[in-house]
């Protein structure tokens, strides 16, 4: 960071899985997602991290479809997801919260999202952020 943004403070954060949620926001236990019933979808910068998270949770998707970070889910990509589900016998999709927001209105399959909790580790983060936000733009 110091090379790309000299003088800008950096902060570390920890993340953990908060829950898996269904389309209504209800918590679902990983063991309640039977093996071979979900296709995993990730349009994030590091889809391997999402795959690792699913493995750590004991979730074995029938397929993992990765798309570019900030991907839009138009007819082509939705079709690809539906074909993967049909070809593998999956009956639902599991994805990130970021992608679930985009997929919930266009995907006709049940959708599960992995909810993540993140906490900044340094106690000075909030005061520094508030101080920066209160400054007038230059």
MODELLER restraints for C-alpha pairs under 7 A, 6 or more apart:
rsr = mdl.restraints
at = mdl.atoms
rsr.add(forms.Gaussian(group=physical.xy_distance, feature=features.Distance(at['CA:11:A'], at['CA:120:A']), mean=6.79, stdev=0.5))
rsr.add(forms.Gaussian(group=physical.xy_distance, feature=features.Distance(at['CA:11:A'], at['CA:122:A']), mean=6.42, stdev=0.5))
rsr.add(forms.Gaussian(group=physical.xy_distance, feature=features.Distance(at['CA:12:A'], at['CA:120:A']), mean=5.85, stdev=0.5))
rsr.add(forms.Gaussian(group=physical.xy_distance, feature=features.Distance(at['CA:12:A'], at['CA:121:A']), mean=5.68, stdev=0.5))
rsr.add(forms.Gaussian(group=physical.xy_distance, feature=features.Distance(at['CA:12:A'], at['CA:122:A']), mean=6.87, stdev=0.5))
rsr.add(forms.Gaussian(group=physical.xy_distance, feature=features.Distance(at['CA:13:A'], at['CA:118:A']), mean=6.58, stdev=0.5))
rsr.add(forms.Gaussian(group=physical.xy_distance, feature=features.Distance(at['CA:13:A'], at['CA:119:A']), mean=5.38, stdev=0.5))
rsr.add(forms.Gaussian(group=physical.xy_distance, feature=features.Distance(at['CA:13:A'], at['CA:120:A']), mean=4.08, stdev=0.5))
rsr.add(forms.Gaussian(group=physical.xy_distance, feature=features.Distance(at['CA:13:A'], at['CA:121:A']), mean=5.25, stdev=0.5))
rsr.add(forms.Gaussian(group=physical.xy_distance, feature=features.Distance(at['CA:14:A'], at['CA:118:A']), mean=5.64, stdev=0.5))
rsr.add(forms.Gaussian(group=physical.xy_distance, feature=features.Distance(at['CA:14:A'], at['CA:119:A']), mean=5.44, stdev=0.5))
rsr.add(forms.Gaussian(group=physical.xy_distance, feature=features.Distance(at['CA:14:A'], at['CA:120:A']), mean=6.46, stdev=0.5))
rsr.add(forms.Gaussian(group=physical.xy_distance, feature=features.Distance(at['CA:14:A'], at['CA:121:A']), mean=6.90, stdev=0.5))
rsr.add(forms.Gaussian(group=physical.xy_distance, feature=features.Distance(at['CA:15:A'], at['CA:116:A']), mean=6.67, stdev=0.5))
rsr.add(forms.Gaussian(group=physical.xy_distance, feature=features.Distance(at['CA:15:A'], at['CA:117:A']), mean=5.58, stdev=0.5))
rsr.add(forms.Gaussian(group=physical.xy_distance, feature=features.Distance(at['CA:15:A'], at['CA:118:A']), mean=4.33, stdev=0.5))
rsr.add(forms.Gaussian(group=physical.xy_distance, feature=features.Distance(at['CA:15:A'], at['CA:119:A']), mean=6.51, stdev=0.5))
rsr.add(forms.Gaussian(group=physical.xy_distance, feature=features.Distance(at['CA:16:A'], at['CA:116:A']), mean=5.73, stdev=0.5))
rsr.add(forms.Gaussian(group=physical.xy_distance, feature=features.Distance(at['CA:16:A'], at['CA:117:A']), mean=5.42, stdev=0.5))
rsr.add(forms.Gaussian(group=physical.xy_distance, feature=features.Distance(at['CA:16:A'], at['CA:118:A']), mean=6.60, stdev=0.5))
rsr.add(forms.Gaussian(group=physical.xy_distance, feature=features.Distance(at['CA:17:A'], at['CA:114:A']), mean=6.95, stdev=0.5))
rsr.add(forms.Gaussian(group=physical.xy_distance, feature=features.Distance(at['CA:17:A'], at['CA:115:A']), mean=5.96, stdev=0.5))
rsr.add(forms.Gaussian(group=physical.xy_distance, feature=features.Distance(at['CA:17:A'], at['CA:116:A']), mean=4.51, stdev=0.5))
rsr.add(forms.Gaussian(group=physical.xy_distance, feature=features.Distance(at['CA:17:A'], at['CA:117:A']), mean=6.07, stdev=0.5))
rsr.add(forms.Gaussian(group=physical.xy_distance, feature=features.Distance(at['CA:18:A'], at['CA:115:A']), mean=5.31, stdev=0.5))
rsr.add(forms.Gaussian(group=physical.xy_distance, feature=features.Distance(at['CA:18:A'], at['CA:116:A']), mean=5.02, stdev=0.5))
rsr.add(forms.Gaussian(group=physical.xy_distance, feature=features.Distance(at['CA:18:A'], at['CA:117:A']), mean=5.42, stdev=0.5))
rsr.add(forms.Gaussian(group=physical.xy_distance, feature=features.Distance(at['CA:19:A'], at['CA:27:A']), mean=6.15, stdev=0.5))
rsr.add(forms.Gaussian(group=physical.xy_distance, feature=features.Distance(at['CA:19:A'], at['CA:114:A']), mean=6.14, stdev=0.5))
rsr.add(forms.Gaussian(group=physical.xy_distance, feature=features.Distance(at['CA:19:A'], at['CA:115:A']), mean=5.15, stdev=0.5))
rsr.add(forms.Gaussian(group=physical.xy_distance, feature=features.Distance(at['CA:20:A'], at['CA:27:A']), mean=5.62, stdev=0.5))
rsr.add(forms.Gaussian(group=physical.xy_distance, feature=features.Distance(at['CA:20:A'], at['CA:28:A']), mean=5.35, stdev=0.5))
rsr.add(forms.Gaussian(group=physical.xy_distance, feature=features.Distance(at['CA:20:A'], at['CA:29:A']), mean=6.68, stdev=0.5))
rsr.add(forms.Gaussian(group=physical.xy_distance, feature=features.Distance(at['CA:20:A'], at['CA:112:A']), mean=6.62, stdev=0.5))
rsr.add(forms.Gaussian(group=physical.xy_distance, feature=features.Distance(at['CA:20:A'], at['CA:113:A']), mean=5.57, stdev=0.5))
rsr.add(forms.Gaussian(group=physical.xy_distance, feature=features.Distance(at['CA:20:A'], at['CA:114:A']), mean=4.58, stdev=0.5))
rsr.add(forms.Gaussian(group=physical.xy_distance, feature=features.Distance(at['CA:20:A'], at['CA:115:A']), mean=5.78, stdev=0.5))
rsr.add(forms.Gaussian(group=physical.xy_distance, feature=features.Distance(at['CA:21:A'], at['CA:27:A']), mean=4.54, stdev=0.5))
rsr.add(forms.Gaussian(group=physical.xy_distance, feature=features.Distance(at['CA:21:A'], at['CA:28:A']), mean=5.56, stdev=0.5))
rsr.add(forms.Gaussian(group=physical.xy_distance, feature=features.Distance(at['CA:21:A'], at['CA:112:A']), mean=5.55, stdev=0.5))
rsr.add(forms.Gaussian(group=physical.xy_distance, feature=features.Distance(at['CA:21:A'], at['CA:113:A']), mean=5.30, stdev=0.5))
rsr.add(forms.Gaussian(group=physical.xy_distance, feature=features.Distance(at['CA:21:A'], at['CA:114:A']), mean=6.54, stdev=0.5))
rsr.add(forms.Gaussian(group=physical.xy_distance, feature=features.Distance(at['CA:21:A'], at['CA:115:A']), mean=6.94, stdev=0.5))
rsr.add(forms.Gaussian(group=physical.xy_distance, feature=features.Distance(at['CA:22:A'], at['CA:28:A']), mean=6.65, stdev=0.5))
rsr.add(forms.Gaussian(group=physical.xy_distance, feature=features.Distance(at['CA:22:A'], at['CA:111:A']), mean=6.17, stdev=0.5))
rsr.add(forms.Gaussian(group=physical.xy_distance, feature=features.Distance(at['CA:22:A'], at['CA:112:A']), mean=4.57, stdev=0.5))
rsr.add(forms.Gaussian(group=physical.xy_distance, feature=features.Distance(at['CA:22:A'], at['CA:113:A']), mean=6.53, stdev=0.5))
rsr.add(forms.Gaussian(group=physical.xy_distance, feature=features.Distance(at['CA:23:A'], at['CA:110:A']), mean=6.96, stdev=0.5))
rsr.add(forms.Gaussian(group=physical.xy_distance, feature=features.Distance(at['CA:23:A'], at['CA:111:A']), mean=5.74, stdev=0.5))
rsr.add(forms.Gaussian(group=physical.xy_distance, feature=features.Distance(at['CA:23:A'], at['CA:112:A']), mean=6.29, stdev=0.5))
rsr.add(forms.Gaussian(group=physical.xy_distance, feature=features.Distance(at['CA:30:A'], at['CA:57:A']), mean=6.33, stdev=0.5))
rsr.add(forms.Gaussian(group=physical.xy_distance, feature=features.Distance(at['CA:30:A'], at['CA:58:A']), mean=6.71, stdev=0.5))
rsr.add(forms.Gaussian(group=physical.xy_distance, feature=features.Distance(at['CA:30:A'], at['CA:59:A']), mean=6.37, stdev=0.5))
rsr.add(forms.Gaussian(group=physical.xy_distance, feature=features.Distance(at['CA:35:A'], at['CA:59:A']), mean=6.73, stdev=0.5))
rsr.add(forms.Gaussian(group=physical.xy_distance, feature=features.Distance(at['CA:35:A'], at['CA:60:A']), mean=5.61, stdev=0.5))
rsr.add(forms.Gaussian(group=physical.xy_distance, feature=features.Distance(at['CA:35:A'], at['CA:61:A']), mean=6.89, stdev=0.5))
rsr.add(forms.Gaussian(group=physical.xy_distance, feature=features.Distance(at['CA:36:A'], at['CA:60:A']), mean=6.37, stdev=0.5))
rsr.add(forms.Gaussian(group=physical.xy_distance, feature=features.Distance(at['CA:36:A'], at['CA:61:A']), mean=5.66, stdev=0.5))
rsr.add(forms.Gaussian(group=physical.xy_distance, feature=features.Distance(at['CA:36:A'], at['CA:62:A']), mean=4.99, stdev=0.5))
rsr.add(forms.Gaussian(group=physical.xy_distance, feature=features.Distance(at['CA:36:A'], at['CA:90:A']), mean=6.23, stdev=0.5))
rsr.add(forms.Gaussian(group=physical.xy_distance, feature=features.Distance(at['CA:37:A'], at['CA:61:A']), mean=6.82, stdev=0.5))
rsr.add(forms.Gaussian(group=physical.xy_distance, feature=features.Distance(at['CA:37:A'], at['CA:62:A']), mean=6.71, stdev=0.5))
rsr.add(forms.Gaussian(group=physical.xy_distance, feature=features.Distance(at['CA:37:A'], at['CA:89:A']), mean=6.83, stdev=0.5))
rsr.add(forms.Gaussian(group=physical.xy_distance, feature=features.Distance(at['CA:37:A'], at['CA:90:A']), mean=4.16, stdev=0.5))
rsr.add(forms.Gaussian(group=physical.xy_distance, feature=features.Distance(at['CA:37:A'], at['CA:91:A']), mean=5.43, stdev=0.5))
rsr.add(forms.Gaussian(group=physical.xy_distance, feature=features.Distance(at['CA:37:A'], at['CA:92:A']), mean=6.33, stdev=0.5))
rsr.add(forms.Gaussian(group=physical.xy_distance, feature=features.Distance(at['CA:38:A'], at['CA:61:A']), mean=5.08, stdev=0.5))
rsr.add(forms.Gaussian(group=physical.xy_distance, feature=features.Distance(at['CA:38:A'], at['CA:62:A']), mean=6.02, stdev=0.5))
rsr.add(forms.Gaussian(group=physical.xy_distance, feature=features.Distance(at['CA:38:A'], at['CA:90:A']), mean=4.96, stdev=0.5))
rsr.add(forms.Gaussian(group=physical.xy_distance, feature=features.Distance(at['CA:38:A'], at['CA:91:A']), mean=6.09, stdev=0.5))
rsr.add(forms.Gaussian(group=physical.xy_distance, feature=features.Distance(at['CA:38:A'], at['CA:92:A']), mean=4.77, stdev=0.5))
rsr.add(forms.Gaussian(group=physical.xy_distance, feature=features.Distance(at['CA:38:A'], at['CA:93:A']), mean=4.96, stdev=0.5))
rsr.add(forms.Gaussian(group=physical.xy_distance, feature=features.Distance(at['CA:38:A'], at['CA:94:A']), mean=6.19, stdev=0.5))
rsr.add(forms.Gaussian(group=physical.xy_distance, feature=features.Distance(at['CA:39:A'], at['CA:61:A']), mean=5.19, stdev=0.5))
rsr.add(forms.Gaussian(group=physical.xy_distance, feature=features.Distance(at['CA:39:A'], at['CA:62:A']), mean=5.42, stdev=0.5))
rsr.add(forms.Gaussian(group=physical.xy_distance, feature=features.Distance(at['CA:39:A'], at['CA:63:A']), mean=5.08, stdev=0.5))
rsr.add(forms.Gaussian(group=physical.xy_distance, feature=features.Distance(at['CA:39:A'], at['CA:64:A']), mean=6.14, stdev=0.5))
rsr.add(forms.Gaussian(group=physical.xy_distance, feature=features.Distance(at['CA:39:A'], at['CA:85:A']), mean=6.09, stdev=0.5))
rsr.add(forms.Gaussian(group=physical.xy_distance, feature=features.Distance(at['CA:39:A'], at['CA:90:A']), mean=6.20, stdev=0.5))
rsr.add(forms.Gaussian(group=physical.xy_distance, feature=features.Distance(at['CA:39:A'], at['CA:92:A']), mean=6.46, stdev=0.5))
rsr.add(forms.Gaussian(group=physical.xy_distance, feature=features.Distance(at['CA:39:A'], at['CA:93:A']), mean=4.78, stdev=0.5))
rsr.add(forms.Gaussian(group=physical.xy_distance, feature=features.Distance(at['CA:39:A'], at['CA:94:A']), mean=6.16, stdev=0.5))
rsr.add(forms.Gaussian(group=physical.xy_distance, feature=features.Distance(at['CA:40:A'], at['CA:61:A']), mean=5.82, stdev=0.5))
rsr.add(forms.Gaussian(group=physical.xy_distance, feature=features.Distance(at['CA:40:A'], at['CA:63:A']), mean=6.10, stdev=0.5))
rsr.add(forms.Gaussian(group=physical.xy_distance, feature=features.Distance(at['CA:40:A'], at['CA:64:A']), mean=4.67, stdev=0.5))
rsr.add(forms.Gaussian(group=physical.xy_distance, feature=features.Distance(at['CA:40:A'], at['CA:65:A']), mean=6.16, stdev=0.5))
rsr.add(forms.Gaussian(group=physical.xy_distance, feature=features.Distance(at['CA:40:A'], at['CA:93:A']), mean=5.78, stdev=0.5))
rsr.add(forms.Gaussian(group=physical.xy_distance, feature=features.Distance(at['CA:40:A'], at['CA:94:A']), mean=4.85, stdev=0.5))
rsr.add(forms.Gaussian(group=physical.xy_distance, feature=features.Distance(at['CA:40:A'], at['CA:95:A']), mean=5.69, stdev=0.5))
rsr.add(forms.Gaussian(group=physical.xy_distance, feature=features.Distance(at['CA:41:A'], at['CA:64:A']), mean=5.88, stdev=0.5))
rsr.add(forms.Gaussian(group=physical.xy_distance, feature=features.Distance(at['CA:41:A'], at['CA:65:A']), mean=4.88, stdev=0.5))
rsr.add(forms.Gaussian(group=physical.xy_distance, feature=features.Distance(at['CA:41:A'], at['CA:66:A']), mean=5.94, stdev=0.5))
rsr.add(forms.Gaussian(group=physical.xy_distance, feature=features.Distance(at['CA:41:A'], at['CA:94:A']), mean=6.34, stdev=0.5))
rsr.add(forms.Gaussian(group=physical.xy_distance, feature=features.Distance(at['CA:41:A'], at['CA:95:A']), mean=4.97, stdev=0.5))
rsr.add(forms.Gaussian(group=physical.xy_distance, feature=features.Distance(at['CA:42:A'], at['CA:65:A']), mean=6.41, stdev=0.5))
rsr.add(forms.Gaussian(group=physical.xy_distance, feature=features.Distance(at['CA:42:A'], at['CA:66:A']), mean=4.93, stdev=0.5))
rsr.add(forms.Gaussian(group=physical.xy_distance, feature=features.Distance(at['CA:42:A'], at['CA:67:A']), mean=6.14, stdev=0.5))
rsr.add(forms.Gaussian(group=physical.xy_distance, feature=features.Distance(at['CA:42:A'], at['CA:95:A']), mean=5.90, stdev=0.5))
rsr.add(forms.Gaussian(group=physical.xy_distance, feature=features.Distance(at['CA:42:A'], at['CA:96:A']), mean=6.42, stdev=0.5))
rsr.add(forms.Gaussian(group=physical.xy_distance, feature=features.Distance(at['CA:42:A'], at['CA:99:A']), mean=6.80, stdev=0.5))
rsr.add(forms.Gaussian(group=physical.xy_distance, feature=features.Distance(at['CA:43:A'], at['CA:66:A']), mean=5.75, stdev=0.5))
rsr.add(forms.Gaussian(group=physical.xy_distance, feature=features.Distance(at['CA:43:A'], at['CA:67:A']), mean=4.39, stdev=0.5))
rsr.add(forms.Gaussian(group=physical.xy_distance, feature=features.Distance(at['CA:43:A'], at['CA:68:A']), mean=5.19, stdev=0.5))
rsr.add(forms.Gaussian(group=physical.xy_distance, feature=features.Distance(at['CA:43:A'], at['CA:69:A']), mean=4.82, stdev=0.5))
rsr.add(forms.Gaussian(group=physical.xy_distance, feature=features.Distance(at['CA:43:A'], at['CA:70:A']), mean=6.07, stdev=0.5))
rsr.add(forms.Gaussian(group=physical.xy_distance, feature=features.Distance(at['CA:43:A'], at['CA:71:A']), mean=5.63, stdev=0.5))
rsr.add(forms.Gaussian(group=physical.xy_distance, feature=features.Distance(at['CA:43:A'], at['CA:99:A']), mean=6.46, stdev=0.5))
rsr.add(forms.Gaussian(group=physical.xy_distance, feature=features.Distance(at['CA:44:A'], at['CA:68:A']), mean=6.27, stdev=0.5))
rsr.add(forms.Gaussian(group=physical.xy_distance, feature=features.Distance(at['CA:44:A'], at['CA:69:A']), mean=4.10, stdev=0.5))
rsr.add(forms.Gaussian(group=physical.xy_distance, feature=features.Distance(at['CA:44:A'], at['CA:70:A']), mean=6.52, stdev=0.5))
rsr.add(forms.Gaussian(group=physical.xy_distance, feature=features.Distance(at['CA:45:A'], at['CA:68:A']), mean=6.91, stdev=0.5))
rsr.add(forms.Gaussian(group=physical.xy_distance, feature=features.Distance(at['CA:45:A'], at['CA:69:A']), mean=4.92, stdev=0.5))
rsr.add(forms.Gaussian(group=physical.xy_distance, feature=features.Distance(at['CA:47:A'], at['CA:66:A']), mean=6.39, stdev=0.5))
rsr.add(forms.Gaussian(group=physical.xy_distance, feature=features.Distance(at['CA:62:A'], at['CA:88:A']), mean=5.99, stdev=0.5))
rsr.add(forms.Gaussian(group=physical.xy_distance, feature=features.Distance(at['CA:62:A'], at['CA:90:A']), mean=6.60, stdev=0.5))
rsr.add(forms.Gaussian(group=physical.xy_distance, feature=features.Distance(at['CA:63:A'], at['CA:84:A']), mean=6.89, stdev=0.5))
rsr.add(forms.Gaussian(group=physical.xy_distance, feature=features.Distance(at['CA:73:A'], at['CA:102:A']), mean=6.81, stdev=0.5))
rsr.add(forms.Gaussian(group=physical.xy_distance, feature=features.Distance(at['CA:73:A'], at['CA:103:A']), mean=6.79, stdev=0.5))
rsr.add(forms.Gaussian(group=physical.xy_distance, feature=features.Distance(at['CA:78:A'], at['CA:107:A']), mean=6.79, stdev=0.5))
rsr.add(forms.Gaussian(group=physical.xy_distance, feature=features.Distance(at['CA:85:A'], at['CA:91:A']), mean=6.48, stdev=0.5))
rsr.add(forms.Gaussian(group=physical.xy_distance, feature=features.Distance(at['CA:91:A'], at['CA:109:A']), mean=6.77, stdev=0.5))
rsr.add(forms.Gaussian(group=physical.xy_distance, feature=features.Distance(at['CA:92:A'], at['CA:109:A']), mean=5.34, stdev=0.5))
rsr.add(forms.Gaussian(group=physical.xy_distance, feature=features.Distance(at['CA:92:A'], at['CA:110:A']), mean=4.85, stdev=0.5))
rsr.add(forms.Gaussian(group=physical.xy_distance, feature=features.Distance(at['CA:92:A'], at['CA:111:A']), mean=5.92, stdev=0.5))
rsr.add(forms.Gaussian(group=physical.xy_distance, feature=features.Distance(at['CA:93:A'], at['CA:109:A']), mean=6.80, stdev=0.5))
rsr.add(forms.Gaussian(group=physical.xy_distance, feature=features.Distance(at['CA:93:A'], at['CA:110:A']), mean=6.35, stdev=0.5))
rsr.add(forms.Gaussian(group=physical.xy_distance, feature=features.Distance(at['CA:93:A'], at['CA:111:A']), mean=4.94, stdev=0.5))
rsr.add(forms.Gaussian(group=physical.xy_distance, feature=features.Distance(at['CA:93:A'], at['CA:112:A']), mean=6.09, stdev=0.5))
rsr.add(forms.Gaussian(group=physical.xy_distance, feature=features.Distance(at['CA:94:A'], at['CA:111:A']), mean=5.88, stdev=0.5))
rsr.add(forms.Gaussian(group=physical.xy_distance, feature=features.Distance(at['CA:94:A'], at['CA:112:A']), mean=4.56, stdev=0.5))
rsr.add(forms.Gaussian(group=physical.xy_distance, feature=features.Distance(at['CA:94:A'], at['CA:113:A']), mean=5.58, stdev=0.5))
rsr.add(forms.Gaussian(group=physical.xy_distance, feature=features.Distance(at['CA:95:A'], at['CA:112:A']), mean=6.34, stdev=0.5))
rsr.add(forms.Gaussian(group=physical.xy_distance, feature=features.Distance(at['CA:95:A'], at['CA:113:A']), mean=4.98, stdev=0.5))
rsr.add(forms.Gaussian(group=physical.xy_distance, feature=features.Distance(at['CA:95:A'], at['CA:114:A']), mean=6.30, stdev=0.5))
rsr.add(forms.Gaussian(group=physical.xy_distance, feature=features.Distance(at['CA:96:A'], at['CA:113:A']), mean=5.28, stdev=0.5))
rsr.add(forms.Gaussian(group=physical.xy_distance, feature=features.Distance(at['CA:96:A'], at['CA:114:A']), mean=5.28, stdev=0.5))
rsr.add(forms.Gaussian(group=physical.xy_distance, feature=features.Distance(at['CA:97:A'], at['CA:113:A']), mean=5.39, stdev=0.5))
rsr.add(forms.Gaussian(group=physical.xy_distance, feature=features.Distance(at['CA:97:A'], at['CA:114:A']), mean=6.13, stdev=0.5))
rsr.add(forms.Gaussian(group=physical.xy_distance, feature=features.Distance(at['CA:97:A'], at['CA:115:A']), mean=6.00, stdev=0.5))
rsr.add(forms.Gaussian(group=physical.xy_distance, feature=features.Distance(at['CA:100:A'], at['CA:113:A']), mean=6.21, stdev=0.5))
rsr.add(forms.Gaussian(group=physical.xy_distance, feature=features.Distance(at['CA:104:A'], at['CA:111:A']), mean=6.88, stdev=0.5))
